[in-house]
Amino acid sequence: MFSYFQKSLRNKLLITFIAIGFLPFLTLLVYTLFLSETKMVSKIVVEQLDRTEAVMKLVNNHLASLEKEVTFLSSLDLMDDFLAEDIDKRISRLLLQKSEDLNLNLTLIAVNMEATVIASSSKSDIVNKFDLSKLTNKHGEYIEGKKLYIYSNVCASFDVKKQLGFLVLEYDLDNLDMYLTHKNSIHSYIVNSKNALTIGENLSLVLDFTKDTNSVINAEHVIVYKKLSSTMSGWNLVYAVDKSVALAFLYDFIRFMLYISVVIFVLIIYVSIKYSKGIVKPIEELTAITDEITNTHNYSVELRVHTQDEIAILTHSFNEMIKTTSSALERLEEENRLRLKRFIQLIEIFNTIIQTKSEDECIETSMQQIKILTNKSDLYFTKERFGHVDNEYIALYVNDFEKNEKLYFGAIELGLDSFEDKNEKDFYHSIASMIMLQLDRIRLIDRTMSASRAKSAFISNMSHELRTPLNAIIGFTQYMIAYEELNDDQLDTMGNIESSAHYLLGMINEILDIAKIEAGKMEAHIEDVNILELVQSSHAMLQPLAKDKNLQFDFIAENFENKYYKTDPKMFKQIVINLLSNAIKFTQEGDVKLELFNSADTIFVRITDSGIGISKEDIKQLFNDFTQVENVMQKQHKGTGLGLSLSKKMANILGGDVTLVSDGVGHGTTSLFSIKIV
């Protein structure tokens, strides 16, 4: 839909006019709908918080006055009647009179030290016992259910140390309803957050009383609540205002705005359509004629517009452009035909040259193709450099890859007096570039094949010339150790000779394996293999090496599904042994952990050590042939630098990979060997 308006100037103008006319009204409407309601609600919250604060002060003052009344009554000399026989007369009359004066739902009770109610403003309480266990201080208060108990001890006027009992005010908390607001649109009540007891109107609102003061706004009410003071700890004063009443004026105004917006919108659209059509009509006529010219390719048509404004200037400019375009198209079509022909010829020449196998064949084929291209038979190739000649020629150069420089190879005389234009010259130079690229390619192939043959010869010689004497040395040293009577120094010497010979033989075998892999002669012999037994045997094989270095060497296979898998057991085991050997070799103290586990489609062998670690910059280099990273332990453990490279290449043959992870030097290394489950 957005692209529809982008493609039409009339629609753009229409949208612009509508936006200019309707945007201010829309802004006012949005402000009224969203911001006004938010501000009014915020104001209501502030007003209700002020009202709750005022009610709390009234409640606190009321309760404080009750406490003073109780304290005052308990201090009267009249209370000495606790010791008289007519105790229920004067004190009872006093309590009854005070209860009537207060005109509240409450009861004043006089209790002696034996928990007996000796006087009360309610005759029904005189025969009852009173629980003195909660009257722990000389005076205080506590709440049970919806009853507030305010008490003060009574002492003899003639001996303040002699306690006669307590004067207790039993106050019904429903009396506090007189301080609450009772209106249709404003609801207020006091609620206990622990037992849900309510004083006043109960709206059953779900509120979280975790804060001392808070405001909540839902779909129907604007609610504020505030916790009462310590006398009524756990009770909250709640005020809720009906949003429909509080925001009635705002909602009426919004409805009016919505109704009037329909009229305004229709008026704006009518005016916008009328003026946009008048502006765009001349341009539409110009577009229609232009489309006709484009479809018929009749560039002789002239546009006529009977106006004197900017559209007329555009029409005259367009007529001139049509004339210029017509002549330019004719020239361009001719040039395109020529360039397409040259391009096809260039592709054909390149396809022919690239199939040549030798330098002589490349030059001979190139000459034949150029003769066909130029229709000239007097072309020739020379190894000598051209001096000052009248005819055009192209010089050929080749790369000397050893010296990294360009060498003159020869030149082809084209039999042309001169090039027709620069493009013709560039065309022949492109042919020369193709010839030179093919010559470099032929020379590189010859160089690579020579190097490959030399490498194969070297590896073959090393295999026959070095392995035979090394096997003989190993055999002789083993014979000397087993059958000759040698002293300790001689045995050490023979042992060193044997281990060195084995080390050299291992290096030769690794080099030969790398050569086989590069030659594509090493293939995996897939069979059903018990991977768990294979890894366990690798762990057992290297256990003595770890024990000699006092390393903790653990094997974990709890998350491995033990069954037969298809792989090459020899390659698999060699990879595991190579990675374990490296971990033990470069760990001086600590532990080496071997883990075997699998996912739905992959087997993983993870080896973690606490050794010297590897810097992130060196990890990638370790997988290159004959590469070793310089470190402190490198002086103690020499090698070919083929172990990791060989392991990774074998893993690739098995359809897997080997990766290394380390947090840096001194932080150990983790190697991960993974293959896909077949």
NUMAR-897610 format. One record per residue: residue in three letters; x, y, z of N, C-alpha, C, O in turn. Coordinates in steps of 0.05 Angstrom, whole numbers, plus 5000, padded with zeros to 4 digits. Layout:
REM residues N
alaXYZXYZXYZXYZ...
//
This chain:
REM residues 678
met501749765000500050005000501750255000501150454987phe503950245015505750485016507050534989507350764980ser507750314974508950354948506850464928507550604909tyr504350414932502150524915502150824916501950954896phe502550934940502551224943505151344932505251564922gln507351184934509951294925509951324894511351494884lys508451154880508551154851506751364839506751394814ser505251514854503351704843503751984856503652014880leu504352184839504552454849501952554860501852694880arg499752484846497152564856496652454885495752604902asn497352204889496952084915498752214936497952254959lys501252284927503052424946501852694954501852764978leu500852844934499753104940497253074958496753224977leu495652864951493252814967493952754996492652865014ile495852585000496652515027497852765041497352805065thr499352925026500553165039498453355048498553455070phe496453415031494253595038492653485062491953635081ile492153225061490553105083492153125109491053185131ala494753075107496453085131496553365143496453405167ile496953565125497053845134494453925148494554065168gly492253835136489653925147488853765172487653865190phe489553505172488553325193490453285216489653215238leu493053335211495053275232494653435257494853325279pro494153705256493753855281491353745296491453715321phe489153685282486753575296487453305308486553245330leu488953135293489652875303491452895327491252735346thr493253095327495053125350493453195375493953095396leu491453385371489753455394488153215404487853185428leu487253055385485652815393487352615408486452505428val489752565398491552375412492252475439492352325459tyr492852745441493452855467491052815486491452745510thr488652865476486352835493485952545501485152485524leu486352355483485952075488487851955508487151795525phe490352045506492451905522493552085544493452015568leu494652315537496052475557494052605577494652615601ser491652695567489752825586488852635607488752695631glu488252385599487252195618489452135639488952105663thr491952115629494152055648494452275668494852225692lys494352525659494652755677492352765697492752825721met489852725687487552735705487752515726487052555750val488552275717488852055736490952115757490652065781ser493152235748495252315767494252515787494952495811lys492652705778491552905796489652775816489652845840ile488052585807486252435825487752285846487052285870val489952165838491652015857492752205879492652135902val493652435871494752625890492552715909492952735934glu490152775898487952865916487152645936486652705959gln487052395926486252175944488352125965487752045988leu490952155958493052125978492852346000493252286023asp492152585991491752806011489452736029489452786053arg487352626017484952556032485552336052484652346075thr487052136044487751916062489452016085489151936108glu491252206079492952326100491252466120491752446144ala489252616111487452766129485852566146485552616170val484752356134483152166149484952026170484051976192met487451956162489251826181489752006206489851906228lys490052266201490452446224487952446242488152446266leu485552456230483052446246482952186262482252196286val483551966249483451706263485451696286484851616308asn487851796280489951786301489251976324489551906348asn488152206318487252396340484952276356484952296380his483152136342480852016356481851796375481051786398leu483551626365484651406382486251516405486251416427ala487851736399489451856421487651976442488251956466ser485352096434483552206454482351986471481852026495leu481751756459480751526475482751436495482151366518glu485351426487487451346505487551546529487951466552lys487351796523487451996544485051966563485351996588glu482751906552480351866569480751636588480151656612val481851416577482351176594484351246616484051166639thr486551376608488651446628487451636649488051606673phe485851826640484652016660482751876679482951916703leu481051706669479151566686480551386706479751356729ser482751256697484151066715485651216737486351096757ser486051476734487551626754485751766775486751886793leu483051746771481251876790481351736818481651496820asp480951906839480851786866478551606870478451426887leu476551646853474151476854474851186851473351006860met477051126837477850856832478650706857479050466856asp478950846880479550716905477250526913477550356930asp474850576901472550406907473050116898471349936904phe475250066884475949786878476049626903475649376903leu476649766927477049626952474449636969474249496990ala472449786960469949816976467949596968468149476947glu466049556985463949356981461949446959460849286945asp461549716958459549816938460949896912460350096900ile462949736906464649806883463149846857463950006840asp460949696853459549706828457649936825456249956805lys457550116844455650336843456950586830456250656808arg458750706845459850956835461450916809461251066790ile463150706809464850656785463050586762463550676739ser461050416766459250336744457850586733457550616709arg456850756751455450996741457351176725456651286704leu459951196735461851356721462351236693462451386673leu462750976691463350846665460950876646461350916622leu458550836657456150856640455751146630455151186606gln456251336648455951616640458051696618457351826599lys460551596622462651666603462051536576462451656555ser460951286576460251146551458151296537458251326512glu456051396551453951556538455051816527454151906506asp456951946543458052196533459552156507459352326488leu461051936505462551896480460751826457461551866434asn458451706462456451646442457651476419457251526396leu459151266428460451086408459750806417458850746439asn460250626398459850336403462250236418464150136405leu462250266445464550186461463550106488461250156496thr465349976503464749886530467149936548469349866542leu466550066571468650116591468449906613466249856624ile470649776619470649546637472749596659474949666653ala471949546685473849556707474349266716472549116723val476949196716477748916722479748926745481649076745asn479248756767481148746789483448556782483448456760met485248516800487648366796486948066794488647906786glu484547986803483747706801482247646775481047436772ala482447836756481247806729478147816730476847716711thr477047916751474147936754473248206745474248416753val471148216727470048466719468248576742466248456748ile469148796754467648896778465849126770464049196786ala466149236746464449456738464549476707466749426696ser462349556694462349576665460149766657458049786670ser460549896634458450056623456249886610454149986602ser456849626607454949426597454549216619456449086627lys452049196628451449016650452148726644452548566662ser452148646619452548366611455448276616455948036618asp457348466619460148396623460848356652463048266658ile459148426672459948426700460448146710462248106726val459047946700459347676710461647526696462247306704asn462847656676464947516661467647556673468147736689lys469447376666472247396673473647536650472847516627phe475747676656477247816635480147706633481347656654asp481047656608483747546604485847766608486047946592leu487347736631489447936638492147876624493948036628ser492347656609494947576598496047776577498447796573lys494247936565495148126545495548406556496448586541leu494948436582495448706594498148696606498448676631thr500248716589502948666598504348916609506348896623asn503249156603504549406612502549556630500349466635lys503449786640501649946656499350066640497150096649his499950126615497850216597498750146568501050116562gly496750116551497350036523494849966508492650046517glu495149836486492849756470493549506453495849456449tyr491549366445491849136427489149096413487049186422ile489248936391486948896374486348596372488248436367glu483948526376482948246371480548266353478448366360gly480948146328478848166309478248456302480048596293lys475748546305475048816300474548976326473149166326lys475848886348475749016374478449126381480448986380leu478449386389480849516398480649546428478649656439tyr482649446443482649456472484749656481487149616475ile483849876495485650076506485550046537483350056548tyr487750006550487649956579489750136593491650236582ser489150166620491050316637490650196666488450136674asn492850166680492650046707491550246727491750496723val490350146747489050306768490650256794490850036804cys491650486805493150466831491650616853490150806847ala492050536878490750666901491750956903494151006900ser489951136909490751426911492551466936494151646936phe492251296956493851326980496451176979498251216995asp496751006958499350856955499650786925498450596915val501150946911501450916882502650656874502450566851lys504050526893505350266887503350036890503949816881lys501050086901499049876904497249876880495550056876gln497449666863495749646839493149506845493149286857leu490949636839488349536845487149376822485549186826gly487849436797486749296774487249456749489249606747phe485449426729485749566703483049676694480949566700leu483249906681480850016668481249966638483150056626val479349826625479649736597477349866581475049856589leu478149976557476150076538476049876515477949846500glu473749746512473249566489471949726467469549796469tyr473449776445472549966424472049806399473749656389asp469649836388468949706362470049876339469350106336leu471849746323473249896302471249986280471950156264asp468849876280466849976260466150266265465050406248asn466850376290466350656296467950836277467151066271leu470250726266471850896248470550946222471551106206asp468250816216466850856191465851146189465351246166met465651286211464651566210466751746198465951966189tyr469251666197471351836184471751776155473251916141leu470351566145470651496117468651646099466651736109thr469351666074467751806054465651616043466251386036his463051716042460951546032459551696009457651846013lys460651655985459451775961459151565940460451345941asn457551625919457151425898459651375882460151145874ser461251575878463651545861466151495876468251425865ile466151535903468551505920467951295941465951305955his469551095942469250865960471750865979473950885969ser471250846005473450826023472850626045470550586053tyr474950486053474650286074477350236087479450306075ile477350106110479750036124479849726124477949606133val482049616116482249326113484749226127486849356126asn484548996139486848856152488148676131486848496121ser490648726124491948586103492548296110493048126092lys492348226136493047956144490547776145490647556135asn488247876156485947706158483547806142481347696144ala484048016126481948126107479548236121477448266109leu479648296148477448436161477148716150479148846145thr474648806147474149056133472449236150470449146163ile473149496151471449706164470449886142472050006127gly467849916140466650076119465949906095465649666097glu465650036072464849906047467049716037469449796038asn466349476029468349286019467949235989465949125981leu469949335973469749295944471049035935470948965912ser472348895954473748645947475848685926476048525907leu477348905928479448965909481948795915482648755939val483248685895485648525899488048725899488848825878leu489148765923491348955926493748825940493448635956asp496048915933498548815945499449025965500449245958phe499148965991499749156012502649136022503249156046thr504549096003507349076011508649346016510649366030lys507449566005508549836009506849986029504549926033asp508150186042506650346061504650526047502450556057thr505350626024503550796008503850715979506050675969asn501550695965501650605937499150695923497050755935ser499250695896496950755880496650545859498650445848val494150465853493650255833491350355815489450475824ile491750315789489750405769488950155753490550035740asn486350095754485349875738483149975719482850215716ala481649795707479749875687477450035699476150195684glu476750005725474450125736475050335757473450525761his477250325771477850495793480650615792482450495780val480950845805483550955812483750915843482251035858ile485650755852485850665879488350765892490550745880val488150865917490550925933490150795960487850775970tyr492350715973492150616000494550706016496650766005lys494150696042496350796060496050636086493850596096lys498350546096498350396121497850576145498850796146leu496250476164495650626189497950606208499850456204ser497850776230500050796249500250546266498650356262ser502150546285502750306301500350206317500149966323thr498550386325496150306341494550096325493549906336met494350136299492949956281494849836260494349846236ser497049726270498949606253497749376237496349206248gly498249366211497149156194494549246181493549096164trp493549476187491049576175491749786154493649946158asn490249806132490849986111488250146104486050036104leu488650406100486350576092486350586061488350666049val484050506049483850486020481750686010479550706021tyr482450835988480651015975480550925945482650895933ala478150885934477850815906475751005894473551045904val476551115871474851305856474051175830475751065815asp471451185824470451075799471551235775471051485774lys472951105757474051245734471851365716472151575704ser469651215714467451305696466351575705465451735689val466251625732465251875742467352095742466852315734ala469752015751471952215753472752325726473452555723leu472552145705473452235679471052275660471452265636ala468752315671466352345655466552575635465852545611phe467552815644467753045627469752985604469253055581leu471952855611473952785591472852595570473252635546tyr471352395578470152205560468052335542467852275518asp466552525553464552665536466052835515465152845492phe468152965523469753125504470952955482470953025459ile471952715490473152535470470952445450471552425426arg468652375460466452295442465752515422465252465398phe465652765432465152995415467253015393466653065370met469852985402472053005383471852795361472452845338leu471152545369470952335350468652385330468952325306tyr466352485340464152545321464952765301464452735277ile466152975311466753205294469053135275469353255254ser470752935283473052855266472152745240473452775220val469852605239468752495215468152715195468852695171val466852925204466053155187468553295177468853355153ile470453335195472953475187474453315167475553415148phe474653045172476152875154474952875126476452885106val472352855123471052865097471553125083472153125059leu471453345097471953615086474753635076475253735054ile476653535091479553555084480053385059481453475040ile478853145057479252975034478053095009479353084988tyr475753225011474553354988476253574977476753584953val477253744994478953964986481553864974482553964954ser482753654987485353544978485053424950486753464933ile482853274945482553144919482153354897483253324875lys480653564903480153774883482753914875483253944851tyr484353994894486754144887488953964876490454044858ser489253714886491353534875490753454846492653424830lys488253424840487553354812488153584793489153534771gly487653824801488354054784491254084779492154174758ile492954014799495854044796496953824779498853874763val495953574781497153344768496153304739497453164724lys493853414732492653354706494453414683494753244665pro495853644681497753684659499953484658500853404637ile500953394681503153204682502152934672503552784659glu499652854679498552604669498252604639498752404626glu497452834627497252844598500052814586500352674565leu502052934598504752914588505752624590507152524572thr505052484612505752204616504452024596505751844586ala501952074589500551904570501851914542502251714529ile502652154534503952184507506652054508507551934488thr508052084531510751964533510551664532512351534520asp508551544544508151254543507651164514508550944506glu506151324500505551254472508151244455508551074439ile509951444460512451454446514151214453515551094436thr514051134479515750914488514750654475516350484468asn512150614473511050364462511350344432511850124421thr511050564418511250564388513950624378514550574354his515850724395518550804387518451004364520251024347asn516351164364516151374344517151634356515651784369tyr519751694351520951924363520552184347521752394353ser518852164326518252404310515952564323515352784314val514552444342512252584354513252814372515352784385glu511853034371512453264387510153304407507853274401leu510953374431508953424452507953714451509553894446arg505353744456504254014455502554044481500753894487val503254254495501754314520501054614518502754784514his498554664521497554944518497555084545495455164556thr499955124556500255274581502655444578504255424559gln503055624598505355804598506855784624508255964632asp506555564638507855534664510255344661511355304640glu511055234684513455064684513054804668514954694658ile510554724665509954484649510654534620511654354606ala510154774610510854844582513854834578514854734558ile515354934598518354924596519254634595521054564580leu517954464612518654184612518054054585519553874576thr515854134572515054014546517154084524517953904509his517954334523520054414503522654264507523954174488ser523354234533525854084539525653794531527553674522phe523253684535522853404529522953354499524053154490asn521853544483521953514454524853514444525553354426glu526453684455529353684447530653424456532453324441met529953324479531153074488530452834470532052664466ile527952834459527052624441528752624416529652404407lys529352854405530952874381533852774386534952624371thr534952854409537652774416537752474421539652334413thr535752374434535552084441535351914416536651704414ser533852004397533451854372536151814358536751584349ser537752024355540251994341542251834358543951684347ala542151874384544051724401543451424401545251264403leu540851354400540151074399541150934374542050704375glu541051064352542050944327545050884329545950674321arg546551084340549451034343550050814364551850644360leu548450804385548850614406548250324396549650134404glu546150294380545550034370547749924352548449684354glu548950094336551150014319553549934336554849724330glu554150094356556450024373555949774389557849614393asn553549724397552849484413553149234395554149034405arg552349254370552749024353555748954349556448714350leu557349164346560149114343561449004369563048814368arg560649114392561849024417560948734423562548574434leu558448674417557448394422559048204405559747984414lys559548274380561048104363563848064374564847834374arg565148274383567848264394567948094419569747944424phe565848124436565747974461565447674455566747514469ile563847604436563547314429566147204418566946984425gln567547364402570147284391572147244414573647054414leu572047424433573947404456573447154472575347024481ile570947084477570246834491571246594476572346404488glu570746584450571646354434574646324434575646104437ile576046544432579046534433579946424460581746254462phe578746524481579546444508579046144512580746004523asn576646044504576045764507577945584491578545364500thr578945684469580845534453583645534466584945324468ile584545764475587245794486587545634512589645514517ile585445644528585645514555585945214554586645084574gln585445094530585644804528588444714519588844474517thr590244894514592944824506594444714530593944784553lys596444534524597944394544600944474546602244424566ser601944614525604744694526604944984515603145084504glu607345104520607745374512607645404481606445594471asp608845214467608845224438606045194427605245344409glu604545004439601744964430600045214435598345284419cys600545344458599145594465599645814445597745944436ile602145854437602846064418601646004391600546174377glu601945744382601045674356597945704354596945804334thr596545614375593645634375592745934375590846004361ser594146094390593546384392593846514365592246674357met596046444351596446564324594246484305593346654289gln593346234306591246154288588646304294587246394275gln588046344319585546484326585646784318583646894309ile588046904321588247194313588147214283587047414273lys589147024267588947034238586047014229585147154211ile584546844243581646824237580247084243578447164229leu581047204265579747454274580347684255578547844250thr582847714246583647944229583547894199583848084183asn583147634191583147564163585747634150585847714126lys587947604165590647664154592347414158592147284179ser594047354138595747124140598647194145600247004148asp599347454146602147524149602847584178604647734183leu601447464197602147494225604447314231604747104219tyr606047384251608247204259608947264288608347474299phe610247064301611147084329614147084330615446924315thr615347244346618247264349618947284378617547404394lys621247164384622347184412623947434416624447514438glu624647574394626247814396624448054402622048054396arg625648254414624148494421623848664396625648684380phe621448784392620848964370622249234375622149334398gly623449334355624449604357622349804347619949774353his623149994331621250184319620050054294621450024274val617449974295616149854272613650014265612550164282asp612749984241610350134232607849994240605850124246asn607849724240605449574245605049534276606949564291glu602549484283601849444311602549154319602448964303tyr603249124345603948854355603148844385602649054398ile603048604396602548564424604848414436605648194427ala606048514458608248394472607248204494605148254506leu608647974498607847774517609947754539612347744533tyr609147744564610947714587609947474604607547424605val611847344617611247124635612547184662614347344664asn611547054683612547084710614846894716614646654710asp616947004728619046834739618346804769618846984785phe617246564776616146534803618346514824617846564847glu620746434816622946414835624046694842624546754865lys624346864822625347134826623147344830623747574837asn620647254826618347434830618647684812618447904822glu619047634786619247854767618147774740617747534735lys617647974723616547924696618847884677620848024677leu618547684659620547634638619247664610616947584606tyr620747784592619747804564619747534551621747394551phe617447464539617147194527617147214496618247044483gly616047434485615947464456613847664449612647794466ala613347684422611347874412609947764387611147604372ile607447844383605947764360605448014343604148204352glu606348004318605848224299603148184287602547974276leu601348384288598548354282597848414253595648354244gly599648524238599148594210597148824206595848844186leu597048994226595249234225596949484225598949514240asp596249664207597649924206597250074232599150194243ser594750084242594150214267591350114276589750014261phe590950154302588350084313586250294306586850524304glu583750194301581650384294581050574316580650814311asp580950484341580450654364581550524389582750304387lys581250654411582350554436581050284444582350114455asn578450254438577050004445578249764430578549544440glu579049814404580249604388582949524400583749294401lys584449724409587049664421586649504447588149314453asp584649584463584149444489583349154483583948974499phe581849114461581048844454583448654449583448434460tyr585348754434587748584429589448554454590748344457his589548754470591048724495589648524514591048394529ser587048504512585548294527586348014518586747834534ile586647984491587547724481590347664491591047444498ala592147874491594847834501594747754531596347584539ser593047874546592847794575591947504578593047364595met590147414560589247134561591646944555592046744569ile593147024535595446854527597446844550598546624556met598047064562600047074584599046914608600646784622leu596446934614595346784637595646484632596346324650gln595046394606595346114600598246024601598845804610leu600146194592602946124594603846094623605245904630asp602946274640603546254669602346004681603545864697arg599945934672598645694682600145444674600545264691ile601045434649602545204639605245174655606044954663arg606545404659609145404674608645314703610345174714leu606445414715605945334743605345034745606244904764ile603744934726603144644726605744484724606144284739asp607544564705610044424702611744434728612944234736arg611744674740613344714765612144534787613644414803thr609444534789608144374811608644084807609243934826met608443984782608843704777611743624783612243404793ser613643804777616443744783616843724813618243544823ala615643914827615943914857614643664869615743544887ser612343584857610943354868612643094863612842924880arg613843084838615442844833617942834851618742624860ala619043074856621443084874620643004902622142864916lys618343094911617443034938616842734941617642604960ser615542614920615042334921617542174921617841974935ala619542254905622142114905623442134932624641934941phe623342374944624642404971623342224992624742085007ile620642214992619242055012619841755007620141605026ser619841674981620441394975623241324984623641104996asn625141494978627941434987628141425017629441245028met626841615031626941615060625641365071626641255091ser623441275059622141025068624040785067624140635086his625440755044627140525041629840555053631040365065glu630940795051633740845061633940885091635940815103leu631740985104631941045132630540835149631540765171arg628340735141626840545158628340285161628240155182thr629740185139631239935141633439945161633639775179pro635240155160637340155181636240215209637340115229leu634040365211632940415238631840155250632140115274asn630539995234629539735244631839565252631639415272ala634039575237636439415245637539515271638339355288ile637639785274638739895299637039815323638039735344ile634339825319632539745341632939445348632939375371gly633239275327633538995332636138935346636238775365phe638339065338640939015351640939105380642038965397thr639739345385639739445413638039265430638739215453gln635839165420634138985436635638725441635438605463tyr637138625420638738385424640938425446641338255463met642338655444644438715464643238725492644438625511ile640938855495639738885522638838615532639038555556ala637838435514636738185523638837965528638537815546tyr640937965511642737735512645537795521647037605527glu646438045520649138105528649238195557647238315568glu651438135570651738225598652938505598655338545594leu651238695603652038985602651839105630650039035645asn653639295635653339435661651239645658650039685637asp650739785680648539985681648940205661647040275647asp651340315658651840525638651340435610650140575594gln652240185605651840075578648840025572647840075550leu647339935593644439895589643040165584641340185566asp643940375599642740645594643340735565641640845552thr645840685556646540765529644840615508643840735490met644640345512643040195494640040285494638740305473gly639040345518636240445520635840705506633840745492asn637840885508637641145494637741105464636341235449ile639440915455639640855426636940745416635940835395glu635740565431633140445423630940655422629440665403ser630740825444628641025445628941225423627041315411ser631441305417631941505395631241385368630041525351ala631841125364631140995339628140975336627041025314his626740905358623740895357622641175351620741205336tyr623941385363623041665359623241735329621441855317leu625641675317626141735289624241575271623141685251leu623741325278621941165262619041275264617641275244gly618241375288615641495290615341745273613341795261met617641915273617542155256617242075227615742205212ile618741865218618541785190615741685183614641755162asn614541535201611841425197609841655195608041645178glu610141865212608342095211608642245184606642325172ile611142275175611642415150610442255127609242365108leu610741995128609641825107606541825107605341825086asp605441835131602441855133601442115121599542115106ile602842335127602042595115602242585085600542685071ala604442455075604742435046602542275033601542345012lys601742055047599641885036596942045035595442025015ile596442195056593942355057593942565035591942595021glu596242705031596342905010596042784983594942914964ala597142544979596942404953594242274949593742174928gly592542284970589942154968589941854969588041724960lys592141744979592441454980591641335007591541085009met591141495027590241395052587141385053585841595051glu586141145056583241115056582340985083583840845095ala579941045091578840935116577640665110576240625090his578340465127577240195126575040175147575540125170ile572540225138570240245156569339965165569039785148glu568939925191567839685202566339745227566539965238asp564839545238563439585263565439575286566939385288val565439785302567439825323566139875350564140025351asn567139755371566339825399567940065408570240035418ile566840295404568340545410569240555439571440645445leu567440475458568140485486570640325493572340415507glu570740075482573139915487575540035474577740025486leu575240155451577540285437578640515453581140535456val576940685464577840915480578940815507580940925517gln577740605519578740505544581540385541583240435558ser582040245519584740135514586740365510589040335518ser585940585497587740815494588440935521590741015526his586440955538586841065565588740885581590540975594ala588340615579590040425593592840435583594840405598met593240475556595840475544597540715555599940685559leu596240945559597741185567597641225597598741425607gln596341045612596141075642598941075655599341245673pro600740905647603440905659604941175655606241265673leu604541295631605941545625604841765644606441925654ala602241765649601141965667601941905696602442085711lys602141655703602941575730605841655736606441745758asp607641635716610441715720610642005726612542085740lys608742175717608742465722606942545745606542785750asn605842335759604042385782601642555774600842735789leu600542505750598142645741595642485747595642235744gln593542615754590942485757589742445729589342645715phe589242195722588442135694585741985695585741745700asp583542135691580842025694579641975667580242115647phe577941765666576341705641573441705648572541565667ile571841865634568941895639567341825614567841935593ala565441635617563841555594560941525602559441355591glu560041685622557241655632555141725612552941615612asn555741915594553842015575554241905547553642035527phe555341655546555841525520554041285517553841115535glu552741265494551041035488552740815477553740835454asn553240605493555140395486553840195466552140035473lys554740225441553940035420556040045398557840205399tyr555739885378557639875356557040105336554840155328tyr559240235328559040455308560940395285562940245288lys560340505262561940455238564140665236563540905234thr566640575236568940765232571440595227571340345227asp573640725223576240595220577540585248578340795258pro577740345260578740335288581640425290582440545310lys583340365270586140435272586440735272587940855288met585140875253585341165252584141295277585341475289phe581741195285580441305309582241285333582641485348lys583441055338585241015361587741195359588541305379gln588841215335591241375331590741665338592441805350ile588341765330587642045336587442085366588542275377val586041905380585741925409588441915423588942075441ile590141725415592841695428594441945423595842045441asn594342065398595942305393595042535411596742675422leu592442575414591442795431592042745460592742935474leu591742495470592442435498595442475503596242575524ser597042385484599942415487600742705490602342775507asn599642875473600143165475599343275502600843425514ala596943195511595943305537597743225560598443385577ile598642965561600442875583603142995580604443075599lys604143025554606843125549607143415560609143485571phe605043575555605243865562603843935588603044165592thr603443735606602343785633604343685654604843445656gln605443865669607443795689606143705715607143525728glu603843825722602543755747599543815744598743975727gly597943675760595043715759593643475748593943255759asp592043505727590443275718589943285688590143505676val589343055677588443025649585942865650585842645662lys583842965637581242835638580342755609580442925591leu579642505606578742395580575742335582574842185600glu574142465565571242435565570242325538571142415517leu568442135539567142015516564142055519562941955538phe562842185499559942225500558942255471560542285453asn556342255468555242275441552542425442551242435462ser551842545419549242665414547742485395548542255391ala545542585384543942425366545442335341544942115331asp547342505331548642435306551642465307552942455286thr552842505331555742555332556942425357555742415378ile559342305353560942205376563142405382564342515364phe563542465409565442665418567542525436566742375454val570042595432572142525451573542785460574842915443arg573142855485574143105495576443055515576042895534ile578743185512581043155529581743425541582343615526thr581543445567582043695582584543665600584643465615asp586343845598588743835615589244095629588044305621ser590844095650591544335665594444415659595844515676gly595244375634598044415626598644705620597444895631ile600544735601601745005596599845185581600145435581gly597845065567595945235552597145345526599545305520ile595445475510596245585484594945855481592645895488ser596446045470595246305464593446285440593746105423lys591346455439589446435418590646485390589746375370glu592846635389594146695364595646445353595946415329asp596446265371598046025363596345785356597245595344ile593745785364592145545360591845465331592145235324lys591345665313591045605285593545495273593445325255gln595945595282598445505271599045215277600445085261leu598045105299598744835307597744625288598744405288phe595744695271594744495253596144505226595444355207asn598244665223599944675199602044455202602944395224asp602844345179604944135179607644245189608344475183phe609044085205611744155216611744405232613644555231thr609544465247609344705262609244635292607644475301gln610944775308610944745337611045035348612445205338val609645075371609545335384611845345404612245155419glu613345565404615445605423614345635451612645805456asn615345465470614645485498616845365515618745255505val616445385541618545285560618944985557621244895558met616744835554616944535553617844435526618444205523gln617844615506618644535479621544435479622244255463lys623144545496625944465498626244175508628144035501gln624244085524624343825536623043615517623843385518his621043695501619643505484619843595455618443765446lys621743465441622143525413620143365396619043165406gly619543445372617743295355617843405327619143605321thr616243275309616143365281614143595277614343735257gly612343625296610243825292608043725273606643885261leu607843455271605943335253603543215267601543145255gly603743185294601743035309598943145305597043005298leu598643405311595943525309595043545280592643495274ser596843615262596143635234595243355224593243345209leu596743145231595942875222593242795234591642675221ser592842865260590342785273587942925259585942805255lys588243185253586043325240585443215213583143195205lys587543145197587143045170585842765172584042705155met586642605191585342345194582442375202580742225192ala581942565220579142615229577442705205575142625203asn578642865187577142955163576542715145574342705133ile578442525143577942285127575542125138573942015123leu575342115165573241975179570542135179568542045190gly570642365167568242535166567842695192565642765199gly570042755206569942905231571843135231572643235210asp572643215256574443445259575743435286574843305304val577943585288579343625314579643925319580644065301thr578844015342579044305349580444335376580344145392leu581744565380583044625405581844885417581145065402val581644885444580745125458582545165482583144975496ser583345415486585045475510584545765517584145935500asp584545825543584246105553586946255553587046475562gly589046125543591646265542593746105556593245895568val596246205554598546065566598146045596597546245610gly598545795607598245755635595545675644595045635668his593545655626590845595634589845325622587445285621gly591645145614590744895604589544905576589245115565thr588944665565587944635538585844425537585944225552thr583844465520581744265515581744205485581444385468ser582143945479581943855451579443685447578743525465leu578043725425575543595420575643455393576043575372phe575343185393575343015369572442925365571242805383ser571242985342568442915337568242785309569542875290ile566442585307565842465281562842425280561542375301lys561742435256558942385252558242085255559841915246ile556042025267555141745270554041645243552241775231val555141425234554141305208552041095214551040965196
//
